[in-house]
Amino acid sequence: MRGLWQDAFSTVHEDCEMHFLLGASSLGISHYDPGMHPELGYQRNSIAYFCTVCGQVWGRVLLLNYKKQAVCWSITFVYCAQHGSGSFLDGYRAEGLLDLLPQKALQREFNLEISKC
């Protein structure tokens, strides 16, 4: 791990951790370098998934920076599983998260898709 650095193209890189949470349960941790993920907009914030039907924050992606400090939060409006979604892959620029999902989160996404069939 290198902490925080800038490459030859002036892209800022950082050794971060993404903690995927469903309610209070951990679905695992992924190592993440925002500078390597332009498809996520070089995201450097944590995400809270808010269901606009029931008002619950049903999921979170907690981002810890290279100092293992929590970073600021953004809210994304995605229905919970009970109201039609519950997927970490829904929401703005979320499709890039697929490659970063830990095993338990990936299994959950698979089960959500299968249940729609």
SEPAMI-995798 format. One line per 4 residues: number of its first residue (from 1); their letters; for each residue x, y, z of N, C-alpha, C, O, CB. Coordinates in steps of 0.1 Angstrom, whole numbers, plus 5000, padded with zeros to 4 digits. Glycine has a CB too. Layout:
REM residues N
NUM	A	X/Y/Z/X/Y/Z/X/Y/Z/X/Y/Z/X/Y/Z  ... .
//
This chain:
REM residues 117
1	MRGL	5008/4988/5000/5000/5000/5000/5009/5012/5000/5019/5013/5007/4991/5000/5012  5005/5022/4992/5013/5034/4990/5007/5047/4996/5013/5057/4996/5015/5036/4976  4995/5046/5002/4989/5058/5007/4982/5066/4997/4972/5062/4991/4999/5066/5015  4987/5078/4995/4982/5088/4985/4993/5092/4976/5004/5096/4981/4976/5100/4993 .
5	WQDA	4990/5092/4963/5001/5096/4953/4994/5100/4940/4982/5099/4938/5010/5084/4951  5003/5107/4932/4998/5112/4919/5007/5105/4908/5019/5104/4909/4999/5127/4918  5000/5100/4897/5007/5094/4887/5012/5104/4876/5010/5116/4878/4999/5083/4880  5019/5099/4866/5024/5108/4856/5014/5116/4848/5017/5126/4841/5033/5100/4846 .
9	FSTV	5001/5111/4848/4990/5118/4841/4983/5128/4851/4972/5133/4847/4981/5108/4835  4988/5130/4863/4982/5139/4873/4969/5133/4879/4962/5141/4885/4979/5152/4867  4967/5120/4878/4956/5114/4884/4960/5111/4899/4970/5105/4901/4951/5101/4877  4951/5115/4908/4954/5112/4922/4949/5098/4926/4937/5095/4923/4947/5123/4931 .
13	HEDC	4958/5090/4932/4955/5077/4936/4955/5076/4951/4962/5084/4958/4964/5067/4930  4948/5066/4957/4947/5065/4971/4943/5050/4974/4934/5045/4968/4937/5075/4977  4949/5045/4984/4946/5031/4989/4934/5032/4999/4936/5036/5010/4958/5024/4996  4922/5029/4994/4910/5030/5002/4904/5016/5005/4908/5007/4998/4900/5039/4996 .
17	EMHF	4895/5016/5014/4887/5004/5016/4872/5008/5015/4868/5018/5019/4889/4998/5030  4864/4999/5008/4850/5001/5007/4844/4990/5016/4846/4978/5013/4845/5000/4992  4836/4994/5025/4829/4984/5034/4814/4984/5030/4807/4994/5030/4830/4988/5049  4809/4973/5025/4795/4971/5021/4787/4967/5032/4789/4956/5038/4794/4962/5009 .
21	LLGA	4776/4974/5035/4768/4971/5047/4753/4970/5042/4748/4979/5035/4769/4982/5058  4746/4960/5047/4732/4959/5045/4726/4960/5059/4727/4951/5067/4728/4945/5038  4719/4971/5061/4714/4974/5075/4727/4975/5084/4736/4983/5081/4705/4962/5080  4728/4967/5094/4739/4967/5103/4749/4955/5100/4759/4953/5107/4735/4966/5117 .
25	SSLG	4746/4947/5090/4754/4935/5086/4764/4938/5075/4761/4945/5065/4745/4924/5082  4776/4934/5078/4787/4935/5068/4786/4925/5057/4784/4913/5059/4801/4935/5075  4787/4930/5044/4788/4921/5033/4802/4920/5028/4804/4914/5017/4778/4926/5022  4811/4926/5035/4825/4924/5031/4832/4937/5028/4826/4948/5028/4826/4915/5019 .
29	ISHY	4845/4936/5025/4853/4948/5022/4861/4946/5009/4865/4935/5006/4864/4950/5034  4862/4957/5001/4870/4957/4989/4880/4968/4990/4878/4978/4996/4861/4959/4977  4892/4965/4985/4902/4975/4984/4899/4983/4971/4895/4978/4961/4917/4969/4983  4901/4996/4972/4897/5005/4961/4906/5017/4960/4910/5023/4969/4882/5010/4965 .
33	DPGM	4910/5020/4947/4918/5031/4944/4909/5040/4935/4907/5037/4923/4931/5027/4936  4904/5051/4940/4895/5060/4932/4901/5064/4919/4894/5066/4909/4891/5072/4940  4914/5066/4918/4921/5070/4906/4921/5060/4895/4924/5063/4883/4935/5073/4909  4917/5047/4898/4917/5037/4888/4902/5034/4883/4900/5025/4875/4922/5024/4894 .
37	HPEL	4893/5042/4888/4879/5040/4885/4872/5052/4879/4863/5058/4886/4871/5034/4897  4875/5057/4867/4868/5068/4862/4853/5066/4859/4845/5075/4859/4875/5072/4848  4849/5053/4858/4835/5050/4855/4827/5053/4868/4815/5054/4867/4834/5035/4852  4833/5054/4879/4826/5058/4892/4828/5073/4894/4824/5078/4905/4831/5050/4904 .
41	GYQR	4834/5080/4885/4836/5094/4887/4847/5097/4897/4847/5107/4903/4824/5101/4891  4857/5088/4898/4868/5089/4908/4862/5091/4922/4868/5099/4929/4878/5101/4904  4852/5084/4925/4844/5086/4937/4853/5085/4950/4861/5076/4952/4833/5075/4938  4851/5095/4958/4859/5096/4971/4849/5099/4982/4852/5107/4991/4870/5107/4970 .
45	NSIA	4837/5093/4982/4828/5095/4993/4821/5082/4996/4820/5073/4988/4817/5106/4989  4815/5081/5008/4807/5070/5012/4793/5072/5006/4789/5083/5003/4806/5069/5027  4785/5061/5005/4772/5062/4999/4762/5056/5009/4764/5045/5014/4771/5055/4985  4751/5063/5011/4739/5058/5018/4728/5056/5008/4725/5065/5001/4735/5067/5030 .
49	YFCT	4722/5044/5008/4711/5040/4999/4698/5042/5006/4695/5036/5016/4713/5025/4994  4691/5052/5001/4678/5056/5008/4666/5052/5000/4665/5056/4988/4678/5072/5010  4657/5045/5006/4644/5042/4999/4634/5053/5001/4631/5056/5012/4639/5028/5005  4629/5059/4990/4620/5070/4991/4606/5065/4994/4597/5074/4997/4620/5077/4978 .
53	VCGQ	4603/5052/4994/4590/5047/4998/4588/5046/5013/4579/5051/5019/4587/5034/4991  4598/5039/5019/4596/5036/5033/4605/5045/5042/4604/5046/5054/4600/5022/5036  4614/5052/5036/4623/5062/5043/4635/5055/5050/4641/5062/5059/4614/5069/5053  4638/5043/5047/4649/5036/5054/4662/5038/5046/4662/5038/5033/4646/5021/5055 .
57	VWGR	4673/5039/5053/4686/5038/5047/4689/5023/5048/4693/5018/5059/4697/5047/5054  4687/5015/5037/4688/5001/5037/4702/4996/5035/4706/4984/5038/4679/4995/5027  4711/5004/5029/4724/4999/5026/4734/5011/5026/4730/5022/5025/4725/4992/5012  4747/5007/5028/4757/5017/5029/4770/5012/5022/4773/5000/5023/4760/5022/5043 .
61	VLLL	4778/5020/5016/4791/5017/5012/4800/5027/5019/4801/5039/5015/4793/5018/4996  4806/5023/5030/4815/5031/5038/4829/5032/5032/4835/5021/5030/4815/5027/5053  4833/5043/5028/4847/5045/5022/4856/5050/5033/4854/5060/5039/4847/5054/5010  4867/5042/5035/4878/5047/5044/4890/5051/5036/4894/5043/5027/4881/5035/5054 .
65	NYKK	4895/5062/5039/4907/5067/5031/4919/5060/5035/4919/5050/5043/4909/5082/5033  4931/5064/5030/4943/5057/5032/4947/5058/5047/4956/5049/5052/4954/5062/5024  4942/5067/5054/4945/5068/5069/4935/5060/5077/4935/5061/5089/4944/5083/5073  4926/5053/5070/4915/5045/5076/4905/5054/5083/4899/5050/5093/4921/5035/5087 .
69	QAVC	4903/5066/5078/4893/5076/5083/4881/5075/5074/4882/5074/5061/4899/5090/5084  4869/5076/5080/4857/5076/5072/4856/5090/5064/4860/5100/5070/4844/5075/5081  4851/5089/5052/4850/5102/5044/4835/5106/5044/4827/5099/5049/4855/5099/5030  4833/5118/5038/4819/5123/5038/4809/5114/5031/4813/5106/5022/4819/5137/5032 .
73	WSIT	4797/5116/5034/4786/5108/5028/4778/5115/5017/4777/5127/5017/4776/5104/5039  4774/5107/5008/4764/5112/4998/4752/5102/4999/4753/5091/5003/4770/5112/4983  4740/5107/4995/4728/5099/4995/4724/5096/4981/4724/5105/4972/4717/5106/5003  4721/5083/4978/4715/5079/4966/4701/5073/4968/4699/5066/4977/4725/5070/4958 .
77	FVYC	4692/5077/4960/4678/5073/4961/4676/5060/4953/4675/5060/4941/4668/5084/4957  4675/5049/4960/4673/5036/4954/4663/5028/4963/4665/5027/4975/4687/5027/4953  4653/5023/4957/4643/5016/4965/4649/5004/4972/4659/4998/4967/4631/5011/4956  4644/5000/4984/4649/4989/4991/4644/4976/4984/4636/4977/4975/4645/4989/5006 .
81	AQHG	4648/4964/4989/4644/4952/4983/4628/4950/4984/4622/4945/4975/4651/4940/4989  4623/4954/4995/4608/4953/4997/4600/4962/4987/4589/4958/4984/4605/4957/5011  4606/4972/4982/4599/4981/4973/4605/4981/4959/4602/4991/4951/4600/4995/4979  4612/4971/4955/4615/4969/4941/4629/4969/4937/4632/4967/4925/4608/4979/4934 .
85	SGSF	4639/4971/4946/4653/4971/4941/4661/4964/4952/4663/4952/4952/4658/4986/4939  4667/4972/4961/4677/4967/4971/4690/4964/4965/4698/4957/4971/4671/4955/4976  4693/4969/4953/4706/4966/4947/4716/4978/4948/4713/4989/4947/4704/4964/4932  4728/4974/4952/4739/4983/4952/4743/4988/4938/4750/4998/4937/4752/4977/4959 .
89	LDGY	4738/4981/4928/4742/4985/4914/4732/4994/4908/4734/4999/4897/4743/4972/4906  4721/4998/4915/4712/5008/4910/4717/5022/4916/4724/5023/4926/4698/5005/4915  4714/5032/4909/4718/5046/4913/4728/5051/4904/4733/5045/4894/4723/5045/4927  4731/5064/4906/4740/5071/4897/4754/5065/4897/4761/5064/4908/4741/5086/4902 .
93	RAEG	4759/5062/4885/4773/5056/4883/4776/5044/4891/4787/5041/4893/4783/5067/4886  4766/5036/4895/4768/5025/4903/4772/5012/4895/4777/5003/4901/4755/5022/4910  4770/5012/4882/4774/5000/4875/4789/4997/4876/4792/4985/4875/4771/5002/4860  4797/5006/4879/4811/5004/4881/4814/4996/4894/4825/4991/4896/4819/5016/4881 .
97	LLDL	4805/4995/4903/4807/4988/4916/4807/4973/4914/4812/4966/4923/4796/4992/4925  4802/4968/4903/4801/4954/4901/4815/4947/4903/4816/4937/4910/4796/4950/4887  4825/4953/4897/4839/4947/4898/4844/4948/4912/4854/4942/4916/4848/4954/4889  4838/4956/4921/4844/4959/4934/4836/4951/4945/4840/4952/4957/4844/4973/4937 .
101	LPQK	4825/4945/4942/4817/4938/4952/4824/4927/4958/4829/4918/4951/4804/4934/4946  4824/4926/4972/4829/4914/4978/4820/4903/4976/4809/4904/4972/4831/4917/4994  4825/4891/4979/4817/4878/4976/4803/4878/4981/4794/4875/4974/4825/4866/4982  4801/4882/4994/4788/4882/5000/4778/4892/4993/4767/4889/4991/4788/4885/5015 .
105	ALQR	4784/4903/4990/4775/4913/4983/4772/4909/4968/4761/4911/4964/4783/4927/4982  4782/4902/4962/4779/4897/4948/4769/4886/4948/4760/4886/4940/4793/4892/4942  4769/4877/4958/4759/4867/4960/4746/4873/4962/4736/4868/4956/4763/4857/4971  4745/4883/4970/4732/4890/4973/4726/4896/4960/4715/4895/4957/4734/4901/4984 .
109	EFNL	4735/4902/4952/4731/4908/4939/4725/4897/4930/4715/4899/4923/4742/4916/4933  4732/4886/4930/4728/4875/4921/4714/4870/4926/4705/4868/4917/4738/4864/4922  4712/4868/4939/4700/4864/4944/4688/4873/4941/4677/4869/4938/4701/4861/4959  4691/4886/4942/4681/4897/4938/4677/4895/4924/4665/4896/4921/4687/4911/4941 .
113	EISK	4686/4893/4915/4683/4892/4901/4675/4879/4898/4666/4879/4890/4696/4891/4892  4679/4868/4904/4672/4855/4903/4658/4857/4908/4649/4851/4902/4679/4844/4910  4656/4864/4918/4642/4865/4924/4633/4873/4915/4620/4872/4916/4643/4872/4938  4638/4880/4905/4630/4888/4896/4625/4879/4885/4616/4883/4877/4638/4900/4890 .
117	C	4631/4867/4883/4626/4859/4872/4614/4851/4875/4609/4843/4867/4638/4848/4869 .
//
